[in-house]
Amino acid sequence: MGRIFEVRKHAMFARWNRMAKQFARIGKDITIAVKNGGPDPHSNPALRRVIQNSRAVNMPKDKVEAAIKRASGKDAANFTEILYEGYAPHGVAVLVETATDNPTRTVANVRSIFTKHEGNLGTANSVSFQFKKMGVFRLNPEGIDQDDLELYLIDHGLEEMGESTGEKGEPQIVARCNFPEFGQMQKALEDRGITPLSAEHEYICLTPTELPEAQATEVLEMIDKLEQDEDVQKVYHTLA
């Protein structure tokens, strides 16, 4: 059917794979939130955040409701959140966030990927000092006075605020806080009647590692393999 069709097909499959991974991550987040705080989002701030995040990745409402129902059942999986630390090739520090119902399987898979790509899985706190955990809120700027909101949020843990764009190029406001103030920031936004497009945490690299293109490609290949693992939620690294 020609090259154009092949290019479009590749793009579609890549998009579907990305959506499947995002939906699986949200599904696990829902299970963890329901297990910890119950199935009612009105009384469970963590579940409220996950539902907001599901909208940000266009997860259908019926899938979200089905995930909450499954998580409320007695046969629901018990996911454990585990953070793995290690070094990719050429000394690039890597954090791997996982949510798993089988830690033995997960650590074996993660270690195998590090080893096959000439990296090393480390021990707790071996590389995490090179990162800072932050709460990140993405907001729709429509109807928001950014200067006024910034002044208001400073009293509730705001570290920085700036402008960004979403996946489709739409404008967004990004507000970051130190992670211990995450809940406080969420409540402050809710008190202002602002529902974030998404509310998550992320690890900010403090010590970037610059590499030649060929070496950087080796690191990115390892990271790509990690992100494909079913138990891996997110991967952070220090590659500049």
N, C-alpha and C positions, 0 to 999 in steps of 0.2 A: 504493500500500500504506500510505500515511499518513506523517505526519511522524516518528513514532517510528522507523519502519523506515529512513527517510532519515538520521536522526541516528545510528542504529546502523551503517548502511552507511558513513557518513562516518568514524565512529570506527574501524571495522575497516580501511578503506583507509589511514587515517592510521597505524594501528599497523603494518600490513603495509609501508608505505613506510619507516617508521622502522626496522623489522627488516631490510629489504632494505639500507638504508644502513649499518646496523651490521654486517651480515654482509659487505658489500663491504669495509668498513674493516678488519675482522678478517682477511679473505682477503688483503688487501694486506700487512697486518702479518705474516702467516704467511710470505708470499713473501719479504719483506725479511729476516725472522729466519732462515729456512732458507738463503737465499743467503749470509748473513753467518756463520752458525754451524752449518749442517748440519741434517738432518731428525730427529735424535734429541733429544727434549726433556730427557733425562737429562743430556746433556752440553751443552745449549744453553739457558742461563738465559732468554734473550730469547724463545725459542720457548715455554718453559715459562710465561712470563708471558702470552703471547698466548693460549695454550690456556686458562689460567685466565680470562682476560677473555672468551673465547668462551662459557664457561659462564655468565658473568654476564649475557650478552644472550640466553641460551637457544639458542645456535647448535647445531644437531644434530651429534652426534659424527661421523656419516658425512660431513658437509660439511667438518668440520675435517680429517678424515683425507684426504679427496679434495683439499683445498687443499694439504696438506703433500706429497702425492704429485705434484700438478701443479708445485709449487714446486721439487721435486727433479729434474724433467725438464729436458732440455737446451733445450726450447722455451719454458720459463717466461719470463714477462715480467720485464724488469729495471726495477724501480720506483726512482725517485729521490725522496728526501724533500726538499722545498723549503719554506721558511718565507717567506711574503710579508707585508709590512708596509704599512700605509697608514692613511688617515683616512676614516671614514665622514662623512656630513653632520654639521654642527655641531661638528666637531672631536673626534669620538669616535675614539680610537685602536683599531685592529683588527689582530690577527695571524691569518693564514690558513695553517694547516698542510695541506700537500698531499703526496700520494704519486702519482707519475705516470710513465708510460712515454713521455710526449711533452711535455717541458717547454715547447716552443713553443706547443702548443695550450693548455696550462694557464695560462700567463701571459697569453695573449690573452683567455681566458675570464674570468680574475680581473680583469684591467684593465677589460674591458668592463662587468662588474658594478659596479665602483667608479665608473666614468665615468657610467653610466646613472643612478646614484643620487646624482650630484653629490658623489661622494667622490674621493679621490686615492690612487693606488697610489704608495707611497713607495719609498725605497731601503733597503738593509740597515741596521739599527740606528736607523732614523728614529723608531720608536715603541717598540721592544722594551725601552727603559730604563724604560718605565712598567709593566713586568710582571716577575714573578719566577717562574722555572721551578722547579716542585716535583715531587717524587715523591709519589704518593698511593696508599695501600694501604687497601682496604676489607675489613674483617674481620667474620666472624660472631662475635658476642660470647659465644655459648654455650660454656661451659667455660673462659672466659678471665677471669683476675683482672686487670682493667684497670690497677689501680694498680701491680701487680707488673710487668706487661708494659711499662708506661710507663717505669718505672725501668730496666728491662733495655734498652729501645730507646734511651734517652737516650745510652748509650755507643756506639750504632751509627748516630748521625746524626739521631735524632728531633728535629723542631722543634716539633711540636704534635700533640696527640691529643684527639679529641672524639667525641661521639656524633652519629649521623645516622640517616636512614631511607632504604631503597632505594625503587625505583619502586613496589613493592607495599606500601609502608609498613612493611616489616620492619626491625627495629633493626640498626644496623651500628656498628662502631667505625671511625673514619677516622684514620689515622696519616699525617702528612706529614713529609717531610724535604727538605732542599736536594737538587736533582737530582744533584749529584756523588756523594752518598751513597746513591743509589738501589739500586745493586747490593749494597752493604753491608747495607742494611736488608732487602733480599730474602733474603739469606743468613741474617741474624739470625733472621728469622721462620721460615725453613726449619729452622734448628737447633733451634728451639723446637717443631717439629712443627706449625706453623701454616701452612695454605694460604690465602692471601688470596682473597676473593671476586673481587677484581680488583686489578691492580697496573699503574698507568699514570702518565704525567706530565701536568701541567696548568700553565697559566700563570696566576698569581694577579695580579689587577689591584692596582697600588700607588696609583694616582691616579684614583679614580672620577669620572666625569662625570655630573652631574645635569642633566636636561633636562625641559622641560614635556612632557606626554603626547603632544601632536601631533608634536613633534620626535623624541621617543624612538621613536614608531611608524615614522617614516621610516628611522631607523637599523635597527630590527629587521627591516624589510622588506628592506633590503640584506643583512643577515646571513642571513636566510632564503634568499635567492637564492644566496648563496655556499654555504650548507650543502647546497643541492640539486645542486651541481656534482659530477659523478662523481669528479673528482680531489681534491676537498677532503675532508680527514679531520676536522678540527676548526676551529672559529672561536672566537677569544677577543676580548673587547672591554672597554672601560673604562666602558661605560654602567652607571650605578648602578641 
